Structures are given as C-alpha cells and as structure tokens.
Amino acid sequence: MVDVKVKVKAGAKEDAIYIKDSDIYIHVKEKPEKGKANKSILKLIKKITGKKAEIVHGIKSNEKIIHIEGDMDEVLYLLRRKKGNEKN
C-alpha cells in the first residue's frame, strides 16, 4: 500500500479527482456530515483505480492521508488515466 496525501472539497458540483503538479485534489458531492464525504471519497478511488483504499489521517479534515493498494507509480497512473483528471 502507498500513502497518498490529498486535499478534499466536500459539497462539490461533481465527484472527481484532479492532479496538478504533485498535488491530488478530490471533489465529492457529499457534504462532510456523518462520514458521508469520507465514504464517497473511498468509493470514488475504488471506482477510478479498482483499488481498495483507507483514510488513515484527517478523518475530520479536508487534508487527508489515504492508503491505496499498489505502488506510487501504479496509483498515479490509475488516477490520471481517467479523462479530465488534469486540473489547469
């Protein structure tokens, strides 16, 4: 598993993962209420990468550290392969 530092925006217009330079941004529609946004984050990572993930730091923060199965190169490749994941 690899540790990935992400910045989260809950209550966004759409669910998406963006990568700009070395920063990873995750936007989810769910509000940060009763863990709904966190569940949505993990579901989105699974949908895009096919990998299991777990939030290990920042449960109540918009900056999180997430364990994702695989190595860093593989995880970044899987996150970037979805069209529209580059943030300008």
Phi and psi in degrees as a GROMACS rama.xvg file:
@    title "Ramachandran Plot"
@    xaxis  label "Phi"
@    yaxis  label "Psi"
@TYPE xy
-120.851  144.526  VAL-2
-89.8598  127.884  ASP-3
-123.133  126.203  VAL-4
-89.5157  128.008  LYS-5
-131.615  157.25  VAL-6
-113.715  130.768  LYS-7
-113.835  140.555  VAL-8
-120.913  104.939  LYS-9
-85.652  152.157  ALA-10
77.1821  23.9814  GLY-11
-77.2348  170.391  ALA-12
-71.5477  -29.275  LYS-13
-148.795  159.417  GLU-14
-82.879  126.082  ASP-15
-162.979  156.149  ALA-16
-120.858  129.045  ILE-17
-120.661  145.02  TYR-18
-124.434  125.292  ILE-19
-130.679  121.03  LYS-20
55.5408  -118.764  ASP-21
-107.661  10.1364  SER-22
-96.054  140.96  ASP-23
-115.616  126.784  ILE-24
-116.347  133.491  TYR-25
-119.907  123.301  ILE-26
-109.85  131.343  HIS-27
-131.996  147.185  VAL-28
-70.0174  -33.4418  LYS-29
-61.6671  144.65  GLU-30
-79.4954  155.215  LYS-31
-78.9429  62.6699  PRO-32
-122.513  127.907  GLU-33
53.9455  33.945  LYS-34
76.7461  7.06566  GLY-35
-63.1265  -42.8405  LYS-36
-65.0267  -41.837  ALA-37
-61.7743  -42.8161  ASN-38
-62.4562  -39.4718  LYS-39
-65.5455  -37.7098  SER-40
-60.639  -49.1677  ILE-41
-65.5093  -38.3551  LEU-42
-64.7404  -40.8226  LYS-43
-65.35  -43.6085  LEU-44
-60.8  -44.0419  ILE-45
-62.1315  -42.4586  LYS-46
-62.6187  -43.0379  LYS-47
-79.3273  -41.4984  ILE-48
-100.845  -22.5612  THR-49
76.1135  9.2678  GLY-50
-108.253  147.896  LYS-51
-74.2616  142.116  LYS-52
-138.091  159.584  ALA-53
-149.532  131.568  GLU-54
-79.6781  121.599  ILE-55
-110.274  -12.7942  VAL-56
-154.578  137.557  HIS-57
92.511  30.4453  GLY-58
-52.0502  -39.1609  ILE-59
-108.104  21.3142  LYS-60
-122.779  160.513  SER-61
-86.2169  -6.11353  ASN-62
-108.353  122.02  GLU-63
-129.996  157.978  LYS-64
-115.581  126.423  ILE-65
-121.901  129.514  ILE-66
-81.5174  128.095  HIS-67
-127.559  136.327  ILE-68
-58.2626  145.848  GLU-69
104.013  -179.181  GLY-70
-98.8142  169.235  ASP-71
-59.3062  -45.2367  MET-72
-59.8826  -44.621  ASP-73
-63.9549  -46.0884  GLU-74
-62.4493  -46.6479  VAL-75
-62.7128  -40.3029  LEU-76
-59.5231  -47.1358  TYR-77
-65.1622  -37.785  LEU-78
-68.6087  -35.8522  LEU-79
-81.7186  -22.4406  ARG-80
-66.8014  -22.7274  ARG-81
-75.3755  125.373  LYS-82
-55.4752  135.937  LYS-83
89.9113  10.9615  GLY-84
-88.2528  -0.314204  ASN-85
-93.3063  125.639  GLU-86
-96.8096  125.538  LYS-87
